[in-house]
Amino acid sequence: MDTPRLRPALDQVPAYVAGKPPAPREGLTVYKVSSNENPNPPLPSVVKVIEEAATQVNRYPDMGVTALTDALAAHLAVPREQIATGTGSVGVLAQIIQSTCDPADEVVYAWRSFEAYPIVVAIAGATSVQVPLTADHRHDLDAMAAAITDRTRVVLVCTPNNPTGPSVQHAELEAFIAKVPKDVLVVVDEAYLEFVEGEGEVDGLDLRRRHDNVMLLRTFSKAYGLAGLRVGYAVAPEPVAEALRKTATPFGVNLIAQAAAIASLEAQHELDVRVKEIVAERGRVLDALREAGWQMSESQANFVWFPLGARTPDFVAACGEAGLSVRPYGTDGVRVTIGEPEANDRLIEVARAFGPA
Ligand SMILES: *Cc1c(COP(=O)(O)O)cnc(C)c1O
């Protein structure tokens, strides 16, 4: 062989299919509703901080991410030792798998769920154990508990679930955790936490406090609107948080990202208003679609799920015609982000014309 030898584990790594930007359409504003981004530009106060930070990028960022860690600790009222940051919560997730899994160790998670999961697991040489969602697109926590073996190191619980939308309830998660061996880490991926409303929803910080094998994964990419800056964090038991700091890319969270994340925590109230608008739009979209005869499942996130089966490619094409770039998942269905009100109007129109199954 005259080529460099690469790890065979990489042959098992699926490609990440990123949401596509919309194709330009003559005379039509097009919208990217394929990546669950926040449609609002950063707040002016945050942009100002980003501009100031930009003048300092000849320096390395604070490797300890001290100021942001302190700000998060204060914001969440948790000890700073329980916080670890990373290059997006996907970066933190990769550190989790690296910190816990040797080759052939198992990671249990629902499927379909976030498509980064099989990727980070495969890169580590670990084994994915995918547990099908229930017929109503929820986590099947009983089946997930039953899938745990003595090779299981991590269980990922994505709530609300990307791409289908429903959340896990606090009581059912609590009952699930009671069945998980104490040396198996339960990771609650709360990327869409801020969009969740209603009774009985997961109180992650409460579970984190009461269980030494539970950690939370959160991000500035969605509600906070900083997807382009790549910053996420974990709230984890101290030994786990320490392992995450060890496995972090040195200086990975850059200084613009650190500054913008702090400024966003300070602008919490302004951002909350925007989140409420998106949640209201979600309700409006779901109501309109149900009225048009679509059987939409609940969504607690900033997207809605169309379980279209074989009709998936046709729906994607119809959305494309209308200037909407949406996210297909094989022939399972289509996820559409709640975007600008005009984009949401357009989605309702397309779905009405396309017709429910
Ligand atoms: C978007 C998303 C993330 C966040 O990714 P970042 O790396 O923080 O941008 C994490 N988990 C899920 C389920 C997501 O959908």
The ligand as an SDF file (V2000), in Angstrom:
LIG
                    3D

 15 15  0  0  0  0  0  0  0  0999 V2000
  -28.8240   22.1520   16.2770 C   0  0  0  0  0  0  0  0  0  0  0  0
  -28.6550   21.0730   17.2680 C   0  0  0  0  0  0  0  0  0  0  0  0
  -27.5850   21.0830   18.1380 C   0  0  0  0  0  0  0  0  0  0  0  0
  -26.6840   22.2560   18.2230 C   0  0  0  0  0  0  0  0  0  0  0  0
  -25.6320   22.2210   17.4300 O   0  0  0  0  0  0  0  0  0  0  0  0
  -24.4850   23.2990   17.6330 P   0  0  0  0  0  0  0  0  0  0  0  0
  -23.2660   22.4840   17.3820 O   0  0  0  0  0  0  0  0  0  0  0  0
  -24.5350   23.8220   19.0190 O   0  0  0  0  0  0  0  0  0  0  0  0
  -24.7310   24.3450   16.6010 O   0  0  0  0  0  0  0  0  0  0  0  0
  -27.4640   20.0870   19.0810 C   0  0  0  0  0  0  0  0  0  0  0  0
  -28.3750   19.1230   19.1630 N   0  0  0  0  0  0  0  0  0  0  0  0
  -29.4300   19.0860   18.3540 C   0  0  0  0  0  0  0  0  0  0  0  0
  -30.4480   18.0320   18.5260 C   0  0  0  0  0  0  0  0  0  0  0  0
  -29.5990   20.0480   17.3750 C   0  0  0  0  0  0  0  0  0  0  0  0
  -30.6390   19.9950   16.5540 O   0  0  0  0  0  0  0  0  0  0  0  0
  1  2  1  0
  2  3  1  0
  2 14  2  0
  3  4  1  0
  3 10  2  0
  4  5  1  0
  5  6  1  0
  6  7  2  0
  6  8  1  0
  6  9  1  0
 10 11  1  0
 11 12  2  0
 12 13  1  0
 12 14  1  0
 14 15  1  0
M  END
$$$$
